[in-house]
Amino acid sequence: MTRLGVLAALLLPVGAALAHPLAPGLLELEQVGPTRYAVLWRTPVVRAGAQTVAPRLPAACASVSPPVTQPGSAEVMTTRWLAECPEGLGGQVLTVDGLAGSGINVIVRVVNRDGAELQALLGADAPAVTVQFAGAPAFTHYVALGAGHLAGGLDHVLFLLGLFLLSGAVAGGRERARALLVTATAFTAGHSVTLGAAALGFVPLPQAVAEALIAATVLALALELARPATARAGLLRRRPAAMAGAFGLVHGLGFAGALREIGVPPADLPLALLGFNLGIELAQLALLAALWLVAGAARTLPAPRAAHAAPAYLIGSLAACWLLERSVGLLA
């Protein structure tokens, strides 16, 4: 733990304004006539940047009805309209402007009357897609969305760092590695249960409440890490796997919010759940592997005696800010 504390500031993007990636947007075009499409545009209300994020249809397409914004949740805004595309959409380019710096991704879904379908994931690095109905399967896009949701979520990343430190894996050795594996598996089992249950509608917990609870789990983990070595170990340190599983149940509610908000079509939900969860696991394994490698390198570096406390205080400070911010938001 001592050596890893030296590199904590380099490992963690502490200046990030967002604790977790925002829910993605959805651009859906469903063919309702020979050249007519019903357009649905759903975007999160909160974004990282102040710029406008908006879809741009091919130049040949023209709106034939005014956009109508429908009332929804406080977290998303939904707009619908009809568009006439004389050349159809096959081979055409769909673009979402303003994604750079917005902190969100957008799922694009195009459905023809003959059943042909396209799904793509747009982001700051790829804000446009050419409509090719023989493209990559939707499953890969949900995997990418799940991986991006965990890797881009500072609160989830800090929680995994805390579990890494709590397991003692930074000291190396097979026993430490085994403890980390058991703890990470328990966390996976916990969030997988509530991810599926919440996405299917069995756990109707508001997303804002889930995010506040996630911040509380990160804070609890930081408090345990900051406990003096001479003090009696808390429940988290005595039963890390059990507590990781319990806290995983809370984090699964947060993961499920990303799927709920985009309105995944019911027929795609099993595939979306599988792909999204797989993406989370791949990102989790990659992060833990990176921490293991960095910790191994850091063991050879000198470090001040107080450096072991740096990660705990860093994690705890951010978690306390998030908990306060999200709790105030619940009362607003």
C-alpha positions, 0 to 999 in steps of 0.5 A: 500500500505504501508504494502505491500511494506514491502513484495515486495521483498519477493513476486517478483523474481527480480533476474529473467533473463527473463521477460516472459516465452519463446515460447515453442518448438514443436516435431511432428511425423507424420506417413507417412508409416507402420513404417516411421515417418516425424519428425518436431522439432521446438525450440525457438532460445533464451533460458535461459540456454546454454545447447542444447535442443534436442529430443531423439526418442526411441532407436529402431528408426533410422534416414533415412534422414539427418536433414534439417534445414529450414529458418524461423523467427529470433525467431525459428529454424525448422528442419525436417527429416525422422525416421524409427521405426520398432516397431512403437511408441505406448508404446514407450518413447519420450524424450526432453533432456536439458529442465532443466534450458532452460526456455521452454516447448515442445509440443509433437504431434504424429499422426498416419495414422489412425487418432489416435493422442497424444498431451503432454506438456513436461517441466523440471519436466516432460521431457519425455512421453510414447506414449498412444493414449488414453491419456489426451485430448490436451485441458488440455495441452493448459490450462497448457501452458497458466497458465505457460505463465502468472505465469512464465512471470515476466512482466505480473506478475508485471503488475497485481501487479500494477493493484492490487496496483492501485485499492487500494485493499491492503487497503481491503474493499468491494469497493476496492475488487469491483474496483479490480474485474472490473479492472481485468475483463477489462484487461481480456477482452482486452487481450482476444480480441487480443489473438484471433485476433493475433493467427488467423493472423488478427494482424500481429505485430512482437513479438519483437514489442509486447514485447517492448510495454508490457514493456512500459505498465508496466513502465507507470503503475509504473510511476502512482504508483510513483506519489506523493499523493499530485499530480493530479491523472493521467488517469490510476488512474482516469480510471483504468478499461479503461486503463487496458482494453487498456493495455490488448490489448497489453498484448494479443499480447504477449500471442498470440506469444506463440501460433503462434511460436509453429505452432498449427495445424489449426484444433486444433486452436479453442481448443488451443485458448480456453484452453490457454486463460482459463489457463491465467485466472486461473493463473491471478485469483490465483495470485490476490487471493494470493496478496489479502491474503498477503496484508491482513496479511501485514496490521498488520505489522509495516512498514517505511513510505517510504515503500509504494514507494518500489513496484512502484520503483521496478516495474519501474526499471525492466520495464525501463530495459526491454523497453531499452533492447527490443527497442535496440533489434528492432534496431539490 
